[in-house]
Amino acid sequence: MLLSTKAFLAVVACALGVQAHGYVDTLNVGGTTYTGYLPFNDPYTTPTPQRIERAIPNNGPVTDVTLLDIQCNGSGGSGSSPAPLVASIAAGGKIAFHWTAWPSSHVGPVITYLGKVPSGTDITSYEPTGSNVIWFKIDQAGYSNGEWAATDVLSAQNSTWTVTVPSKLAPGQYIVRHEIIALHQAESYPGAQFYPDCFQIQVTGSGTQTPASSYLVSFPGGYTSTTPGVVFDVYSSFTSYPIPGPAVWNGN
């Protein structure tokens, strides 16, 4: 029996998908380079390497948007634990995330959030719950001019995605949630694959702004099974893609 073009592409995407996924292995925060959490090395290294990234279980995705795992990656619904280190960066500085090999079939958006750590709480012990509405989006890119951010654009940038911390952002400790959503199996829910990595930063400077409540979401909660862009057929005819989540906050 001959497969339709759509079915054939889906089969190829599935086959490639089980072979390779990705995560952030290094990042540059305000001019200083850090190694990310390495899930296939760090758990087996003595002493355990000290990282600014919260531990991830492997290079696989989260597919259930109702689990705490959707926040910073995790397994079994328990989410992730705080990391021991914090990177300092001035408001207005840049963070560059380098991803490991990313399969060309895993098209989708690249999105970056910040989550403000409550005053009086240290980021190295803070574990947000699903009821903590703290996350705001500072960068996003999806589909434009026939190119997908997670594949075409990321590849053209040497597997590196760079974002700017809003220059007017008030000082404090923030969790950076940097994510790719792979859409190659997203025709129905659950199908989209979420790859969030979380990093701990201390923002410095003289900024005074924080986002209004309309920009804030919780994780889980920020995405649902009916959120536009969580279900999306990349094998159909389309000219645009609705990136999930709130509007980008640029500091104004």
Secondary structure, 3 states (H helix, E strand, C coil): CCCCHHHHHHHHHHHHHCCCCCCEEEEEECCEEEECCCCCCHHHCCCCCCCCECCCCCCCCECCCCCCHHHHCCCCCCCCCCCCCCEEEECCCEEEEEECCCCCCCCCCEEEEEEECCCCCCCCCCCCCCCCCCEEEEEEECEECCEEHHHHHHHHCCCEEEEECCCCECCEEEEEEEEEEECCCCCCCCCCEEEEEEEEEEEECCCCECCCHHHCECCCCCCCCCCECCECCCCCCCCCCCCCCCCECCCC
